[in-house]
């Protein structure tokens, strides 16, 4: 799963790096996506908290990633850098 999204005139490519999963050592780990500005060699990995439904023991649901969501992730990542 991946794609490209334009944020503030800059094109970013993104890929699902890791789905939420249960780690033997650390418990539930959240989803991680990789972000890379097109034609730039650096990459950022952005990890998100585990969904509350997983922490409550409910079944996993399908990931919902669309361009608007990814654009919010890019802006959030840039705001803390």
Buried (B, 14 or more C-beta within 10 A) or exposed (E): EEEEBEBEEEEBBBEBBEEBEEEEEEEBBBBBBBBBBEEEEEEBEBEEEBBEEBEEEEEEEEEEBEEEEBBEBBEEBBEEE
